[in-house]
C-alpha cells in the first residue's frame, strides 16, 4: 500500500519538466534555483553598489553640486546638491540590500542550493517544492525592497539596523513612513524564504547523504552550509518577533519600543488630555532582539566563504587541508559563540559594565577558533605547489581579509576601547574587511571554481585575474584608510564631515577612499563581462577541470536533472586526498575505493 | 529510464550510512518547530523585560480561555487516538477522529476570537496596556500557527479521502507532532501570560 504511493511520487518527479516555464522559471531543480538566487543577488548587488557609490560621492565632495545627478533625481539633488534625507536613505538601503539580499543570498541560497545535493550525493534537496517556494518568496521580498524607493517619501532611512524610535514613529524622518513599512514587509518575506531554505539545508545534509559519506568526510563547504542553516533557523525568529512588535508600535499604537515623553519634530506626542501617547516601551529591547539575529547573521555571511576557501585552497595547493577536524571544530565554535556576543554592538547603550565584560570576553574568545582557521590555512599552503588560478587568488584574498579584518575585531570587542571607536569609520572599516569583504571574495572564488557546475564552461582565467587584482587593491585602498579616519573621530552616517573643524583636515583621505571606491565599483564590470561571456562562449569545462575530489566533480558539467546520469555514487573517503604518496594520480576522487590515502580517523 | 529519487534513502535503510532521522519529513518538521520555538523565546524575552516597567497593569484572564484550552487539549487527544490506531482502525473511525480534531481546533480558534471580543467589550484593547498588547500579539501569533495547522489538516483529510487510506510518510504522525506542539505552546503561553 505505502509502496504504491511512493512510486507514484517518484514518477511525478523522475522526468525532467520539459516546458520552459517549469524547467527554468518555476523550477524545483536545486541547480536552477541556485542560479536563480545567484542572478537575483547579482542584480541586487548592482543596485546596492550604485547606492554605495553615491554615498562615497557625498563623503568625498560634501558640498559639491552635481547637475548631472539632478537630471536623474530632480528632487533628491535639488540645485545639484544631495539632500540629507536622500543620503541617509542611501546608506540604509545599501546596508540592508547588501547584508540580506546579496551577501546572505549569493553564498548561502545561491551556492548552498547549487552545491548541497551535488556534494552529499542526492538527486535533489529534501523538499524540492519548498525550495522553489523559497526562491519566489525571496523574489517578492526583492520586489518589495526595490519598490520602497518609489513610495511616498522614499525608502527606509533609519539605518540598516532600523532602531526605534526612528523606525517606530512614522513622522520621525521621511523614510520612516511608507518606506519603513516596506522595509519590514520585505524583511518578513526574506526571513520566510531563508527559513524554508534552512529547513531544506539541514534536512538534506543530515538525511540525504549518500552511502559512505559520514559527517567527518563532508567537504568543509558542506559543514559551513549546515552551520549557516542552523544559525538562520535559530537567529532569524528574534527579528521576526521584533518586526511584528515594531509593526504594532508603528500602526496600532502599542508601546513595545516607545517610551513616554517623546517629542517629535518639536511637538510632544500627547493625546487631548496631555497624556503621553506611548509609555514604558524600551528602544533597547529592539536592539537586543535585532542583534540577537544580527550577530549570527554576520557569520551567516562569513562561514560559507570560510568553507569555500578551505576547499579551493586544498585543491590548488594540491595538498590535504591541514587540521580538518579542527577546521570543523572551529566553525562549530564560531557558530556557537555567535549567539552569546550580540551585546558587543550595544556597549555604549547604557549596559551594566559586568554584562559588558561578559560580552567582551565572549567576543574576544572568537579570536581563538578564527586563529585556528588561519593557522590551518597557512599550514595547508606551507611547502605546497600552489597553482595560482583565479579561484585560488580569491581564496588567498579571503585569508588576507580575514586576518586584517579580524585583528580590528579584537580592538572593537573590548568594551573600553569600543567606547571610543563605536559608530566611527573604524567600525565601517572592520566589518567591510571581514564580513562584507571576505563574504564577497568567497563568492567570487566560488563562482570561478564551481562555474562549470553552473554553466558547463570555465570562466576566462585572464579576465578573472584582472578582476581579482583590481578588486583586491581597490578594496584595501577603500577600506583600510577608514581605520585612520575612524580613530581620528570620523563618525559613521555623517552627511557633511567638513562642518566639524577637527575633522575637516581628513577630507583628502576621504577623497582617496572615494576614488578607490569608484575604481572598485568599475572593476566589477570586468566580472560581469567575464561571467556572461563565459556562460555563453567560455571553454567547455568537462567533468572535472581542476582535478578536484568532491562528489560534484564525478558528474558531467552542468549536471543533468537528477544530478548523476546513472546510479548515485558511493563515497569511500574524504575529499582532500591530494598528492597522496604511491597513488597513481595526484588526486583521488571521493568515490575511489582504493585502499590508500585518507588518514586514519576519517 | 526514470531516475529513482529516493534511492539514497533506501540504500541507507538497507545498511548504508547512518542517518540522524529515518524520515526527512519528520526531521524537517522538528527543525521547523525549532525555529517556531525560537520565535516564542524572542517574544518571551521581550515580555520578561517589558513586565518590569512601571506602566505594567496585569490583566485578569478571561474565563473563556479555560474552555478554549479544554477544547484544544481534547482535539490533541482525538488526534493522538487516531494516530495510535491508524493501522488497525477502519477508515471511517479514523476519519471521524480526525474530523473531530479539526472541529475542536476550529472551536478553539473561535473561542479565542470570542475572548478578544469580550476583552474589547470591557474596553481592553491592543494598545491599552503592555499586558494586553502581549496578550493580543501572542494569542494572535499562536492562532496563525493554528490556522496554518488547520489548512494542513484539510489537506490531510482530502488526501485520506481521495486515497481511501492513510498515505505514506506517516502523515497523521507528522500532523500530530505539529498539533501537540501547538497545544503545549498554548499551555506555555497561558502560564507565561497569567500565572508567572
Interface residues (C-beta under 8 A of the other chain):
Chain A: X1 X2 X3 X5 X6 X9 X10 X11 X13 X14 X15 X121 X122 X123 X124 X126 X127 X195 X198 X199 X200 X202 X203 X204 X206 X207 X208 X209 X210 X211 X212 X213 X214 X233 X234 X235 X236 X237 X238 X240 X241 X242 X244 X245 X248 X252 X253 X254 X255 X256 X260 X279 X280 X281 X282 X285 X288 X289 X292 X561 X562 X567 X568
Chain B: X2 X3 X4 X5 X6 X7 X8 X9 X11 X12 X16 X17 X18 X19 X20 X21 X23 X24 X25 X27 X28 X31 X32 X34 X35 X36 X38 X39 X40 X41 X42 X43 X45 X46 X49 X50 X53 X54 X55 X56 X126 X127 X130 X133 X137 X141 X163 X165 X167 X168
